[in-house]
Amino acid sequence: MLDGHSVALNTGDLRDGAYFASLWVYQGEQVRGRLPFLRFERRDGQITAVTPSDLEVVFVPIAEPHQPIDALFGNVLSLRGFELDSTAGRPGALLRASFLWRAEQAQTGEYLVFVQLLGDANRKAAQWDGAPGGDWWPALGWRPGQQIWQDVPLRIADDAPPGRYRLIAGIYDPATGERLRMTDGADSVLLGQIDVRP
């Protein structure tokens, strides 16, 4: 049992021997902690000697974002901070951005996040669209006040010319394409500048 819920233990093709099971704590895609919660043995294909570990209270520190921000989208979701793995890249390279989202109210509809790298005349050099929280923790299940880290991969276009690009993010309704507005009326937030070099 974990937090009052049964956890299925699939041992698959394990050979006979002694093992332990761990709970991994992620912040986006970054592992912040590994918590062994039981030990067991497998003998002649059978699980034996199951011994739970004492995990009554465990604290796993979750880092605050390097770039705090307060961007509220349509009174629904807010972006509380972000991190970029680099402020420079090359055509064809992968940039990774991490976002800290907060649910401001219970979600009644589906929304998508967009992240774009824009050059002169708003030419897109990279774009990512996806659900806040991804497939593993969609926003429809978030409670008000809940915060979720999300990692977003951005691949710079192979034909992106060298120069300085703006990185923006926002949220939209996929049924209508309409972007949620922020309190200042803008439909996206500027996160910073990325230099694309040859």
BALOBA-1460 file (C-alpha; in Angstrom, 3 decimals):
// residues 198
<rec num="1" residu="m" x="0.000" y="0.000" z="0.000"/>
<rec num="2" residu="l" x="1.215" y="3.487" z="-0.883"/>
<rec num="3" residu="d" x="-0.806" y="6.444" z="0.381"/>
<rec num="4" residu="g" x="-3.725" y="4.098" z="1.051"/>
<rec num="5" residu="h" x="-3.678" y="2.606" z="-2.451"/>
<rec num="6" residu="s" x="-2.481" y="-0.818" z="-3.542"/>
<rec num="7" residu="v" x="0.579" y="-0.832" z="-5.777"/>
<rec num="8" residu="a" x="0.946" y="-3.723" z="-8.207"/>
<rec num="9" residu="l" x="4.432" y="-5.205" z="-8.248"/>
<rec num="10" residu="n" x="5.250" y="-6.746" z="-11.608"/>
<rec num="11" residu="t" x="8.470" y="-8.698" z="-11.308"/>
<rec num="12" residu="g" x="8.449" y="-9.671" z="-14.978"/>
<rec num="13" residu="d" x="11.533" y="-11.658" z="-15.957"/>
<rec num="14" residu="l" x="13.530" y="-11.194" z="-12.756"/>
<rec num="15" residu="r" x="15.915" y="-13.986" z="-11.910"/>
<rec num="16" residu="d" x="15.902" y="-15.513" z="-8.461"/>
<rec num="17" residu="g" x="17.582" y="-13.258" z="-5.951"/>
<rec num="18" residu="a" x="17.080" y="-10.409" z="-3.467"/>
<rec num="19" residu="y" x="15.605" y="-7.092" z="-4.629"/>
<rec num="20" residu="f" x="14.147" y="-3.841" z="-3.384"/>
<rec num="21" residu="a" x="11.408" y="-1.657" z="-4.890"/>
<rec num="22" residu="s" x="11.812" y="2.118" z="-4.975"/>
<rec num="23" residu="l" x="9.561" y="5.079" z="-5.432"/>
<rec num="24" residu="w" x="11.191" y="7.634" z="-7.739"/>
<rec num="25" residu="v" x="10.325" y="11.293" z="-7.228"/>
<rec num="26" residu="y" x="10.527" y="13.448" z="-10.352"/>
<rec num="27" residu="q" x="10.552" y="17.182" z="-10.905"/>
<rec num="28" residu="g" x="9.646" y="17.356" z="-14.583"/>
<rec num="29" residu="e" x="11.960" y="14.717" z="-16.027"/>
<rec num="30" residu="q" x="14.643" y="15.217" z="-13.377"/>
<rec num="31" residu="v" x="14.897" y="12.612" z="-10.622"/>
<rec num="32" residu="r" x="14.921" y="14.347" z="-7.209"/>
<rec num="33" residu="g" x="14.806" y="11.292" z="-4.993"/>
<rec num="34" residu="r" x="14.708" y="7.483" z="-4.856"/>
<rec num="35" residu="l" x="12.904" y="6.018" z="-1.874"/>
<rec num="36" residu="p" x="13.191" y="2.242" z="-1.300"/>
<rec num="37" residu="f" x="9.836" y="1.149" z="0.132"/>
<rec num="38" residu="l" x="10.157" y="-2.647" z="0.313"/>
<rec num="39" residu="r" x="12.559" y="-5.532" z="0.012"/>
<rec num="40" residu="f" x="11.673" y="-8.942" z="-1.391"/>
<rec num="41" residu="e" x="13.193" y="-12.162" z="-2.631"/>
<rec num="42" residu="r" x="12.350" y="-14.259" z="-5.634"/>
<rec num="43" residu="r" x="12.913" y="-18.021" z="-5.261"/>
<rec num="44" residu="d" x="11.834" y="-20.612" z="-7.820"/>
<rec num="45" residu="g" x="9.743" y="-17.974" z="-9.549"/>
<rec num="46" residu="q" x="7.838" y="-17.017" z="-6.372"/>
<rec num="47" residu="i" x="8.005" y="-13.763" z="-4.404"/>
<rec num="48" residu="t" x="8.923" y="-14.360" z="-0.765"/>
<rec num="49" residu="a" x="10.238" y="-12.490" z="2.261"/>
<rec num="50" residu="v" x="8.475" y="-9.191" z="1.500"/>
<rec num="51" residu="t" x="9.666" y="-6.616" z="4.035"/>
<rec num="52" residu="p" x="8.260" y="-3.064" z="3.887"/>
<rec num="53" residu="s" x="10.561" y="-0.158" z="4.647"/>
<rec num="54" residu="d" x="9.509" y="2.552" z="7.076"/>
<rec num="55" residu="l" x="8.448" y="5.525" z="4.951"/>
<rec num="56" residu="e" x="6.056" y="7.158" z="7.389"/>
<rec num="57" residu="v" x="7.374" y="10.617" z="6.530"/>
<rec num="58" residu="v" x="9.900" y="11.410" z="3.841"/>
<rec num="59" residu="f" x="10.872" y="14.877" z="2.680"/>
<rec num="60" residu="v" x="12.173" y="15.268" z="-0.858"/>
<rec num="61" residu="p" x="13.280" y="18.835" z="-1.612"/>
<rec num="62" residu="i" x="11.946" y="20.207" z="-4.889"/>
<rec num="63" residu="a" x="14.032" y="23.020" z="-6.286"/>
<rec num="64" residu="e" x="12.527" y="26.428" z="-6.865"/>
<rec num="65" residu="p" x="12.731" y="27.617" z="-10.482"/>
<rec num="66" residu="h" x="15.843" y="29.569" z="-11.482"/>
<rec num="67" residu="q" x="13.610" y="32.117" z="-13.232"/>
<rec num="68" residu="p" x="10.568" y="32.986" z="-11.102"/>
<rec num="69" residu="i" x="7.673" y="34.535" z="-13.003"/>
<rec num="70" residu="d" x="4.029" y="35.313" z="-12.330"/>
<rec num="71" residu="a" x="2.021" y="34.872" z="-15.538"/>
<rec num="72" residu="l" x="-1.688" y="34.161" z="-15.058"/>
<rec num="73" residu="f" x="-3.544" y="32.780" z="-18.086"/>
<rec num="74" residu="g" x="-7.318" y="33.318" z="-18.112"/>
<rec num="75" residu="n" x="-7.574" y="32.883" z="-14.326"/>
<rec num="76" residu="v" x="-7.133" y="29.156" z="-15.014"/>
<rec num="77" residu="l" x="-3.407" y="28.346" z="-14.923"/>
<rec num="78" residu="s" x="-0.381" y="30.366" z="-13.973"/>
<rec num="79" residu="l" x="3.251" y="29.971" z="-14.874"/>
<rec num="80" residu="r" x="5.206" y="30.372" z="-11.626"/>
<rec num="81" residu="g" x="8.703" y="29.922" z="-13.009"/>
<rec num="82" residu="f" x="10.868" y="28.316" z="-15.658"/>
<rec num="83" residu="e" x="14.351" y="27.085" z="-16.429"/>
<rec num="84" residu="l" x="16.279" y="26.842" z="-19.710"/>
<rec num="85" residu="d" x="19.111" y="24.405" z="-20.196"/>
<rec num="86" residu="s" x="20.844" y="26.938" z="-22.459"/>
<rec num="87" residu="t" x="20.431" y="30.432" z="-23.868"/>
<rec num="88" residu="a" x="22.189" y="29.433" z="-27.093"/>
<rec num="89" residu="g" x="21.769" y="26.699" z="-29.654"/>
<rec num="90" residu="r" x="22.506" y="25.603" z="-33.187"/>
<rec num="91" residu="p" x="20.168" y="24.729" z="-36.051"/>
<rec num="92" residu="g" x="18.851" y="21.192" z="-35.469"/>
<rec num="93" residu="a" x="19.809" y="21.241" z="-31.772"/>
<rec num="94" residu="l" x="17.460" y="20.409" z="-28.924"/>
<rec num="95" residu="l" x="16.746" y="23.009" z="-26.244"/>
<rec num="96" residu="r" x="14.994" y="21.944" z="-23.062"/>
<rec num="97" residu="a" x="12.765" y="24.237" z="-21.056"/>
<rec num="98" residu="s" x="11.198" y="23.356" z="-17.701"/>
<rec num="99" residu="f" x="8.005" y="25.045" z="-16.519"/>
<rec num="100" residu="l" x="6.387" y="25.267" z="-13.094"/>
<rec num="101" residu="w" x="2.595" y="25.450" z="-13.596"/>
<rec num="102" residu="r" x="0.011" y="26.162" z="-10.905"/>
<rec num="103" residu="a" x="-3.709" y="25.412" z="-11.107"/>
<rec num="104" residu="e" x="-5.635" y="28.505" z="-10.066"/>
<rec num="105" residu="q" x="-9.022" y="26.789" z="-10.259"/>
<rec num="106" residu="a" x="-10.410" y="23.344" z="-11.033"/>
<rec num="107" residu="q" x="-10.064" y="22.595" z="-14.726"/>
<rec num="108" residu="t" x="-13.361" y="22.308" z="-16.589"/>
<rec num="109" residu="g" x="-11.931" y="22.169" z="-20.090"/>
<rec num="110" residu="e" x="-8.898" y="20.948" z="-21.940"/>
<rec num="111" residu="y" x="-6.107" y="23.396" z="-22.697"/>
<rec num="112" residu="l" x="-2.796" y="23.100" z="-24.493"/>
<rec num="113" residu="v" x="0.507" y="24.842" z="-23.854"/>
<rec num="114" residu="f" x="2.483" y="26.328" z="-26.732"/>
<rec num="115" residu="v" x="6.165" y="27.241" z="-26.605"/>
<rec num="116" residu="q" x="7.684" y="29.017" z="-29.603"/>
<rec num="117" residu="l" x="11.071" y="30.323" z="-30.622"/>
<rec num="118" residu="l" x="10.449" y="33.363" z="-32.843"/>
<rec num="119" residu="g" x="12.843" y="35.280" z="-35.050"/>
<rec num="120" residu="d" x="12.425" y="38.324" z="-37.272"/>
<rec num="121" residu="a" x="8.843" y="38.905" z="-38.507"/>
<rec num="122" residu="n" x="7.733" y="36.244" z="-35.976"/>
<rec num="123" residu="r" x="9.262" y="33.445" z="-38.075"/>
<rec num="124" residu="k" x="9.086" y="30.233" z="-36.024"/>
<rec num="125" residu="a" x="12.386" y="28.468" z="-35.506"/>
<rec num="126" residu="a" x="10.944" y="25.978" z="-32.993"/>
<rec num="127" residu="q" x="7.533" y="25.093" z="-31.627"/>
<rec num="128" residu="w" x="6.095" y="22.665" z="-29.096"/>
<rec num="129" residu="d" x="2.423" y="22.134" z="-28.251"/>
<rec num="130" residu="g" x="1.116" y="19.768" z="-25.597"/>
<rec num="131" residu="a" x="-1.048" y="19.337" z="-22.543"/>
<rec num="132" residu="p" x="0.022" y="21.086" z="-19.335"/>
<rec num="133" residu="g" x="1.435" y="18.329" z="-17.170"/>
<rec num="134" residu="g" x="1.808" y="16.019" z="-20.169"/>
<rec num="135" residu="d" x="0.115" y="12.644" z="-20.512"/>
<rec num="136" residu="w" x="1.212" y="11.447" z="-17.078"/>
<rec num="137" residu="w" x="-0.553" y="14.214" z="-15.078"/>
<rec num="138" residu="p" x="-3.066" y="16.113" z="-17.251"/>
<rec num="139" residu="a" x="-4.386" y="19.433" z="-15.963"/>
<rec num="140" residu="l" x="-7.989" y="18.154" z="-15.759"/>
<rec num="141" residu="g" x="-6.888" y="16.205" z="-12.666"/>
<rec num="142" residu="w" x="-5.185" y="19.122" z="-10.910"/>
<rec num="143" residu="r" x="-6.608" y="20.616" z="-7.731"/>
<rec num="144" residu="p" x="-6.558" y="24.395" z="-7.183"/>
<rec num="145" residu="g" x="-3.166" y="25.385" z="-5.798"/>
<rec num="146" residu="q" x="-1.418" y="22.276" z="-7.115"/>
<rec num="147" residu="q" x="1.921" y="22.908" z="-8.837"/>
<rec num="148" residu="i" x="3.427" y="20.709" z="-11.541"/>
<rec num="149" residu="w" x="6.859" y="20.807" z="-13.174"/>
<rec num="150" residu="q" x="6.894" y="20.048" z="-16.899"/>
<rec num="151" residu="d" x="9.857" y="19.599" z="-19.231"/>
<rec num="152" residu="v" x="9.393" y="20.709" z="-22.832"/>
<rec num="153" residu="p" x="11.748" y="19.735" z="-25.695"/>
<rec num="154" residu="l" x="12.271" y="22.355" z="-28.411"/>
<rec num="155" residu="r" x="14.125" y="21.353" z="-31.554"/>
<rec num="156" residu="i" x="15.534" y="24.311" z="-33.472"/>
<rec num="157" residu="a" x="14.721" y="24.079" z="-37.182"/>
<rec num="158" residu="d" x="17.570" y="22.850" z="-39.360"/>
<rec num="159" residu="d" x="17.192" y="25.915" z="-41.586"/>
<rec num="160" residu="a" x="17.024" y="28.495" z="-38.781"/>
<rec num="161" residu="p" x="19.344" y="31.386" z="-39.719"/>
<rec num="162" residu="p" x="21.802" y="32.651" z="-37.110"/>
<rec num="163" residu="g" x="20.502" y="35.406" z="-34.870"/>
<rec num="164" residu="r" x="18.696" y="36.265" z="-31.663"/>
<rec num="165" residu="y" x="15.265" y="34.709" z="-31.124"/>
<rec num="166" residu="r" x="12.458" y="35.358" z="-28.631"/>
<rec num="167" residu="l" x="11.174" y="32.432" z="-26.550"/>
<rec num="168" residu="i" x="7.475" y="32.743" z="-25.697"/>
<rec num="169" residu="a" x="4.882" y="30.517" z="-24.021"/>
<rec num="170" residu="g" x="1.128" y="30.553" z="-23.583"/>
<rec num="171" residu="i" x="-2.023" y="28.459" z="-23.275"/>
<rec num="172" residu="y" x="-4.870" y="27.958" z="-25.747"/>
<rec num="173" residu="d" x="-8.160" y="26.137" z="-26.213"/>
<rec num="174" residu="p" x="-7.560" y="23.388" z="-28.808"/>
<rec num="175" residu="a" x="-11.240" y="23.377" z="-29.840"/>
<rec num="176" residu="t" x="-11.177" y="27.027" z="-30.923"/>
<rec num="177" residu="g" x="-7.473" y="27.882" z="-31.174"/>
<rec num="178" residu="e" x="-8.174" y="30.877" z="-28.922"/>
<rec num="179" residu="r" x="-5.332" y="31.813" z="-26.593"/>
<rec num="180" residu="l" x="-6.008" y="32.544" z="-22.939"/>
<rec num="181" residu="r" x="-5.257" y="36.145" z="-22.104"/>
<rec num="182" residu="m" x="-3.111" y="37.308" z="-19.229"/>
<rec num="183" residu="t" x="-4.128" y="40.106" z="-16.871"/>
<rec num="184" residu="d" x="-2.350" y="42.676" z="-19.078"/>
<rec num="185" residu="g" x="-4.252" y="41.453" z="-22.168"/>
<rec num="186" residu="a" x="-1.271" y="39.694" z="-23.752"/>
<rec num="187" residu="d" x="-1.779" y="36.161" z="-25.115"/>
<rec num="188" residu="s" x="1.760" y="34.931" z="-24.393"/>
<rec num="189" residu="v" x="4.636" y="35.603" z="-22.048"/>
<rec num="190" residu="l" x="8.177" y="36.435" z="-23.125"/>
<rec num="191" residu="l" x="10.611" y="34.068" z="-21.400"/>
<rec num="192" residu="g" x="13.872" y="35.354" z="-22.802"/>
<rec num="193" residu="q" x="16.234" y="35.430" z="-25.745"/>
<rec num="194" residu="i" x="17.994" y="32.514" z="-27.392"/>
<rec num="195" residu="d" x="21.036" y="33.007" z="-29.629"/>
<rec num="196" residu="v" x="21.156" y="30.617" z="-32.597"/>
<rec num="197" residu="r" x="24.675" y="30.205" z="-33.921"/>
<rec num="198" residu="p" x="25.929" y="28.395" z="-37.023"/>
